[in-house]
Amino acid sequence: MATVDECRTALHGLAAKLDENVEARGKLDFERTLACRVTDLGTAFHARLSGGRLLDIADGDDPRAKIALTAASDDLIALLAGKLDVTRAIASRQISVKANPFDLLKLRKLL
């Protein structure tokens, strides 16, 4: 089981990758709030997707978030590191993503 700090670091790592990858930012040009809930640690994070960037990452849940990702800590880290295929993870219920179907298509480009 990963720690809260490892999950936070993984989210910040994703944000840094998006900042560096101009091509990916162009594919994710939309504004949404994001909640990331880590089930085995009983914690959550929230942020904003804006202009293809992940901004304002903070501790705590956002129950009104337009996109909600729920996963165990190890699955979250593997997903953000590119070691876990998002489609398979959703199909096998390793992770859960609640979002508008069109947002899911755009997010797939991110993960």
MDTraj code that builds the backbone (N, CA, C; nanometers):
import mdtraj as md
import numpy as np

residues = "MET ALA THR VAL ASP GLU CYS ARG THR ALA LEU HIS GLY LEU ALA ALA LYS LEU ASP GLU ASN VAL GLU ALA ARG GLY LYS LEU ASP PHE GLU ARG THR LEU ALA CYS ARG VAL THR ASP LEU GLY THR ALA PHE HIS ALA ARG LEU SER GLY GLY ARG LEU LEU ASP ILE ALA ASP GLY ASP ASP PRO ARG ALA LYS ILE ALA LEU THR ALA ALA SER ASP ASP LEU ILE ALA LEU LEU ALA GLY LYS LEU ASP VAL THR ARG ALA ILE ALA SER ARG GLN ILE SER VAL LYS ALA ASN PRO PHE ASP LEU LEU LYS LEU ARG LYS LEU LEU".split()
xyz = np.array([
    [0.0861, -0.1182, 0.0000],
    [0.0000, 0.0000, 0.0000],
    [0.0900, 0.1234, 0.0000],
    [0.0601, 0.2151, -0.0914],
    [0.1344, 0.3401, -0.1017],
    [0.0890, 0.4362, 0.0081],
    [0.1653, 0.5399, 0.0286],
    [0.1323, 0.6392, 0.1308],
    [0.0596, 0.7582, 0.0683],
    [0.0056, 0.8416, 0.1529],
    [-0.0603, 0.9636, 0.1068],
    [0.0400, 1.0517, 0.0321],
    [0.1613, 1.0621, 0.0854],
    [0.2643, 1.1442, 0.0205],
    [0.3002, 1.0905, -0.1177],
    [0.3060, 0.9591, -0.1324],
    [0.3363, 0.8998, -0.2643],
    [0.2248, 0.9304, -0.3643],
    [0.1010, 0.9252, -0.3190],
    [-0.0121, 0.9580, -0.4074],
    [-0.0079, 1.1053, -0.4464],
    [0.0185, 1.1918, -0.3498],
    [0.0287, 1.3346, -0.3772],
    [0.1414, 1.3618, -0.4773],
    [0.2556, 1.2963, -0.4564],
    [0.3697, 1.3129, -0.5464],
    [0.3359, 1.2656, -0.6875],
    [0.2619, 1.1556, -0.6987],
    [0.2224, 1.1041, -0.8300],
    [0.1320, 1.2038, -0.9022],
    [0.0397, 1.2667, -0.8312],
    [-0.0474, 1.3673, -0.8926],
    [0.0332, 1.4887, -0.9385],
    [0.1266, 1.5318, -0.8556],
    [0.2115, 1.6446, -0.8943],
    [0.3006, 1.6065, -1.0123],
    [0.3421, 1.4806, -1.0181],
    [0.4204, 1.4327, -1.1325],
    [0.3404, 1.4377, -1.2611],
    [0.2133, 1.3980, -1.2541],
    [0.1258, 1.4071, -1.3709],
    [0.1102, 1.5528, -1.4138],
    [0.0924, 1.6416, -1.3177],
    [0.0799, 1.7841, -1.3494],
    [0.2055, 1.8351, -1.4206],
    [0.3219, 1.7929, -1.3742],
    [0.4480, 1.8353, -1.4368],
    [0.4597, 1.7815, -1.5790],
    [0.4201, 1.6560, -1.5997],
    [0.4239, 1.5975, -1.7347],
    [0.3324, 1.6741, -1.8296],
    [0.2148, 1.7116, -1.7821],
    [0.1220, 1.7873, -1.8658],
    [0.1782, 1.9252, -1.8985],
    [0.2437, 1.9867, -1.8022],
    [0.3042, 2.1175, -1.8270],
    [0.4099, 2.1101, -1.9368],
    [0.4829, 1.9994, -1.9401],
    [0.5903, 1.9817, -2.0378],
    [0.5391, 1.9380, -2.1744],
    [0.4254, 1.8710, -2.1773],
    [0.3751, 1.8115, -2.3007],
    [0.2682, 1.8999, -2.3647],
    [0.3116, 1.9888, -2.4502],
    [0.2202, 2.0820, -2.5158],
    [0.1167, 2.0071, -2.5992],
    [0.1555, 1.8980, -2.6642],
    [0.0640, 1.8201, -2.7471],
    [-0.0516, 1.7649, -2.6640],
    [-0.0220, 1.7092, -2.5471],
    [-0.1270, 1.6545, -2.4600],
    [-0.2193, 1.7654, -2.4105],
    [-0.1627, 1.8814, -2.3816],
    [-0.2455, 1.9923, -2.3345],
    [-0.3479, 2.0333, -2.4392],
    [-0.3097, 2.0280, -2.5656],
    [-0.4031, 2.0632, -2.6720],
    [-0.5196, 1.9671, -2.6809],
    [-0.4971, 1.8411, -2.6474],
    [-0.6024, 1.7389, -2.6528],
    [-0.6985, 1.7499, -2.5348],
    [-0.6575, 1.8187, -2.4305],
    [-0.7381, 1.8270, -2.3090],
    [-0.7834, 1.9688, -2.2810],
    [-0.8184, 2.0398, -2.3836],
    [-0.8546, 2.1791, -2.3678],
    [-0.9988, 2.1914, -2.3192],
    [-1.0167, 2.1686, -2.1900],
    [-1.1471, 2.1857, -2.1300],
    [-1.1302, 2.2168, -1.9817],
    [-1.2339, 2.2701, -1.9213],
    [-1.2300, 2.3130, -1.7819],
    [-1.3180, 2.2200, -1.6981],
    [-1.2566, 2.1509, -1.6039],
    [-1.3330, 2.0625, -1.5161],
    [-1.2678, 2.0577, -1.3780],
    [-1.3508, 2.0362, -1.2769],
    [-1.2977, 2.0086, -1.1438],
    [-1.2788, 1.8583, -1.1322],
    [-1.1808, 1.8186, -1.0540],
    [-1.1427, 1.6778, -1.0424],
    [-1.1295, 1.6404, -0.8957],
    [-1.1856, 1.5272, -0.8599],
    [-1.1660, 1.4695, -0.7270],
    [-1.0993, 1.3342, -0.7451],
    [-1.0006, 1.3072, -0.6652],
    [-0.9298, 1.1800, -0.6689],
    [-0.9408, 1.1181, -0.5302],
    [-1.0170, 1.0117, -0.5199],
    [-1.0448, 0.9483, -0.3908],
    [-0.9644, 0.8193, -0.3796],
    [-0.8868, 0.8098, -0.2718],
    [-0.7982, 0.6951, -0.2504],
    [-0.8607, 0.6099, -0.1398],
    [-0.9196, 0.4981, -0.1816],
    [-1.0034, 0.4194, -0.0919],
    [-0.9288, 0.3554, 0.0242],
    [-0.8128, 0.2956, -0.0014],
    [-0.7446, 0.2234, 0.1056],
    [-0.6771, 0.3153, 0.2068],
    [-0.6596, 0.4411, 0.1726],
    [-0.5988, 0.5364, 0.2650],
    [-0.7025, 0.6273, 0.3307],
    [-0.8260, 0.6201, 0.2812],
    [-0.9315, 0.7037, 0.3371],
    [-0.9047, 0.8524, 0.3185],
    [-0.8445, 0.8868, 0.2067],
    [-0.8116, 1.0264, 0.1797],
    [-0.8534, 1.0633, 0.0381],
    [-0.8436, 1.1893, 0.0075],
    [-0.8803, 1.2374, -0.1260],
    [-0.7993, 1.3619, -0.1590],
    [-0.7969, 1.3919, -0.2868],
    [-0.7328, 1.5120, -0.3384],
    [-0.8309, 1.5761, -0.4359],
    [-0.8121, 1.7038, -0.4587],
    [-0.8919, 1.7698, -0.5610],
    [-0.8031, 1.8663, -0.6385],
    [-0.8469, 1.8963, -0.7606],
    [-0.7698, 1.9834, -0.8492],
    [-0.8615, 2.0346, -0.9589],
    [-0.8007, 2.1107, -1.0514],
    [-0.8735, 2.1599, -1.1690],
    [-0.7979, 2.1184, -1.2935],
    [-0.8706, 2.0794, -1.3943],
    [-0.8153, 2.0619, -1.5281],
    [-0.8529, 2.1880, -1.6043],
    [-0.7521, 2.2580, -1.6525],
    [-0.7766, 2.3837, -1.7216],
    [-0.6730, 2.4010, -1.8312],
    [-0.7203, 2.4153, -1.9538],
    [-0.6296, 2.4350, -2.0655],
    [-0.5293, 2.3229, -2.0829],
    [-0.5707, 2.2021, -2.0487],
    [-0.4823, 2.0870, -2.0618],
    [-0.3804, 2.0741, -1.9506],
    [-0.3993, 2.1496, -1.8465],
    [-0.3067, 2.1438, -1.7322],
    [-0.3825, 2.1016, -1.6067],
    [-0.3116, 2.0373, -1.5155],
    [-0.3673, 1.9980, -1.3864],
    [-0.3192, 2.1007, -1.2848],
    [-0.4122, 2.1774, -1.2298],
    [-0.3779, 2.2909, -1.1444],
    [-0.4398, 2.2795, -1.0055],
    [-0.3808, 2.3512, -0.9133],
    [-0.4364, 2.3680, -0.7782],
    [-0.4615, 2.2347, -0.7069],
    [-0.3662, 2.1439, -0.7141],
    [-0.3801, 2.0149, -0.6447],
    [-0.3763, 2.0401, -0.4946],
    [-0.4761, 1.9882, -0.4254],
    [-0.4847, 2.0088, -0.2808],
    [-0.5428, 1.8848, -0.2142],
    [-0.5175, 1.8712, -0.0872],
    [-0.5746, 1.7618, -0.0089],
    [-0.7228, 1.7888, 0.0152],
    [-0.7985, 1.6827, 0.0272],
    [-0.9404, 1.6934, 0.0564],
    [-1.0265, 1.6616, -0.0648],
    [-1.1479, 1.6214, -0.0384],
    [-1.2420, 1.5824, -0.1431],
    [-1.3161, 1.7048, -0.1948],
    [-1.3691, 1.6938, -0.3134],
    [-1.4598, 1.7931, -0.3701],
    [-1.5836, 1.7177, -0.4163],
    [-1.6858, 1.7124, -0.3320],
    [-1.8052, 1.6347, -0.3680],
    [-1.8781, 1.6872, -0.4914],
    [-1.8511, 1.8103, -0.5333],
    [-1.9164, 1.8675, -0.6516],
    [-1.8304, 1.8552, -0.7768],
    [-1.7199, 1.7840, -0.7684],
    [-1.6292, 1.7715, -0.8833],
    [-1.7009, 1.7093, -1.0023],
    [-1.6709, 1.7601, -1.1200],
    [-1.7314, 1.7084, -1.2433],
    [-1.6723, 1.5737, -1.2834],
    [-1.5485, 1.5476, -1.2399],
    [-1.4823, 1.4204, -1.2672],
    [-1.4362, 1.3636, -1.1338],
    [-1.4702, 1.2383, -1.1067],
    [-1.4296, 1.1736, -0.9820],
    [-1.3612, 1.0409, -1.0134],
    [-1.2367, 1.0301, -0.9711],
    [-1.1578, 0.9085, -0.9874],
    [-1.1449, 0.8436, -0.8510],
    [-1.1798, 0.7150, -0.8416],
    [-1.1686, 0.6413, -0.7171],
    [-1.0811, 0.5192, -0.7413],
    [-0.9784, 0.5040, -0.6557],
    [-0.8852, 0.3920, -0.6735],
    [-0.8117, 0.3656, -0.5425],
    [-0.7566, 0.2452, -0.5324],
    [-0.6653, 0.2138, -0.4230],
    [-0.5330, 0.2847, -0.4516],
    [-0.4550, 0.3087, -0.3505],
    [-0.3320, 0.3868, -0.3649],
    [-0.2349, 0.3273, -0.4662],
    [-0.2107, 0.1978, -0.4600],
    [-0.1177, 0.1346, -0.5547],
    [-0.1685, 0.1431, -0.6982],
    [-0.2992, 0.1273, -0.7164],
    [-0.3575, 0.1379, -0.8504],
    [-0.3484, 0.2813, -0.9030],
    [-0.3688, 0.3782, -0.8163],
    [-0.3579, 0.5178, -0.8569],
    [-0.2164, 0.5493, -0.9044],
    [-0.1189, 0.5075, -0.8282],
    [0.0202, 0.5342, -0.8652],
    [0.0563, 0.4638, -0.9954],
    [0.0136, 0.3389, -1.0108],
    [0.0413, 0.2654, -1.1346],
    [-0.0274, 0.3325, -1.2535],
    [-0.1479, 0.3790, -1.2356],
    [-0.2219, 0.4461, -1.3417],
    [-0.1514, 0.5749, -1.3838],
    [-0.1127, 0.6551, -1.2868],
    [-0.0488, 0.7829, -1.3178],
    [0.0920, 0.7650, -1.3743],
    [0.1548, 0.6526, -1.3434],
    [0.2882, 0.6241, -1.3971],
    [0.2815, 0.5593, -1.5349],
    [0.1606, 0.5275, -1.5813],
    [0.1450, 0.4651, -1.7120],
    [0.1649, 0.3147, -1.7109],
    [0.1660, 0.2550, -1.5931],
    [0.1863, 0.1107, -1.5802],
    [0.0551, 0.0328, -1.5741],
    [-0.0550, 0.1046, -1.5652],
    [-0.1868, 0.0417, -1.5576],
    [-0.2731, 0.1020, -1.6676],
    [-0.3247, 0.0172, -1.7551],
    [-0.4098, 0.0612, -1.8645],
    [-0.5456, 0.1038, -1.8094],
    [-0.5853, 0.2269, -1.8398],
    [-0.7079, 0.2821, -1.7842],
    [-0.8314, 0.2027, -1.8260],
    [-0.8374, 0.1589, -1.9499],
    [-0.9539, 0.0844, -1.9974],
    [-0.9675, -0.0485, -1.9234],
    [-0.8581, -0.1198, -1.9112],
    [-0.8619, -0.2475, -1.8382],
    [-0.8916, -0.2271, -1.6902],
    [-0.8358, -0.1202, -1.6336],
    [-0.8575, -0.0935, -1.4916],
    [-1.0045, -0.0623, -1.4633],
    [-1.0674, 0.0108, -1.5533],
    [-1.2097, 0.0398, -1.5353],
    [-1.2918, -0.0868, -1.5561],
    [-1.2591, -0.1636, -1.6598],
    [-1.3333, -0.2871, -1.6885],
    [-1.3215, -0.3878, -1.5750],
    [-1.2056, -0.3950, -1.5113],
    [-1.1857, -0.4901, -1.4019],
    [-1.2234, -0.4309, -1.2662],
    [-1.2717, -0.3079, -1.2678],
    [-1.3163, -0.2374, -1.1472],
    [-1.2037, -0.2090, -1.0478],
    [-1.0810, -0.2029, -1.0994],
    [-0.9693, -0.1601, -1.0152],
    [-0.9832, -0.0117, -0.9824],
    [-1.0328, 0.0628, -1.0802],
    [-1.0588, 0.2041, -1.0593],
    [-1.1997, 0.2346, -1.1051],
    [-1.2502, 0.3459, -1.0575],
    [-1.3814, 0.3933, -1.0982],
    [-1.3671, 0.5393, -1.1390],
    [-1.4273, 0.5740, -1.2513],
    [-1.4266, 0.7126, -1.2966],
    [-1.5702, 0.7540, -1.3245],
    [-1.6139, 0.8571, -1.2559],
    [-1.7472, 0.9119, -1.2788],
    [-1.7294, 1.0452, -1.3499],
    [-1.7803, 1.0496, -1.4721],
    [-1.7683, 1.1709, -1.5528],
    [-1.8629, 1.1619, -1.6706],
    [-1.8821, 1.2725, -1.7339],
    [-1.9570, 1.2794, -1.8580],
    [-1.8856, 1.1902, -1.9595],
    [-1.9573, 1.1129, -2.0410],
    [-1.8918, 1.0245, -2.1385],
    [-1.7938, 1.0961, -2.2320],
    [-1.8248, 1.2181, -2.2709],
    [-1.7339, 1.2935, -2.3574],
    [-1.6055, 1.3307, -2.2831],
    [-1.6196, 1.3605, -2.1542],
    [-1.5009, 1.3895, -2.0725],
    [-1.4143, 1.2651, -2.0584],
    [-1.4788, 1.1486, -2.0468],
    [-1.4022, 1.0237, -2.0360],
    [-1.3157, 1.0004, -2.1608],
    [-1.3714, 1.0307, -2.2762],
    [-1.2944, 1.0150, -2.3997],
    [-1.1731, 1.1070, -2.4005],
    [-1.1904, 1.2282, -2.3540],
    [-1.0782, 1.3217, -2.3475],
    [-0.9769, 1.2786, -2.2416],
    [-1.0255, 1.2322, -2.1283],
    [-0.9360, 1.1907, -2.0202],
    [-0.8513, 1.0706, -2.0580],
    [-0.9050, 0.9873, -2.1437],
    [-0.8304, 0.8695, -2.1854],
    [-0.6975, 0.9094, -2.2508],
    [-0.6971, 1.0225, -2.3172],
    [-0.5759, 1.0752, -2.3772],
    [-0.4735, 1.1151, -2.2709],
    [-0.5244, 1.1556, -2.1563],
    [-0.4375, 1.1955, -2.0461],
    [-0.3767, 1.0763, -1.9760],
    [-0.4585, 0.9747, -1.9508],
    [-0.4127, 0.8591, -1.8759],
    [-0.3719, 0.7522, -1.9736],
])
top = md.Topology()
chain = top.add_chain()
for i, resn in enumerate(residues, 1):
    res = top.add_residue(resn, chain, resSeq=i)
    for name in ("N", "CA", "C"):
        top.add_atom(name, md.element.get_by_symbol(name[0]), res)
traj = md.Trajectory(xyz[None], top)
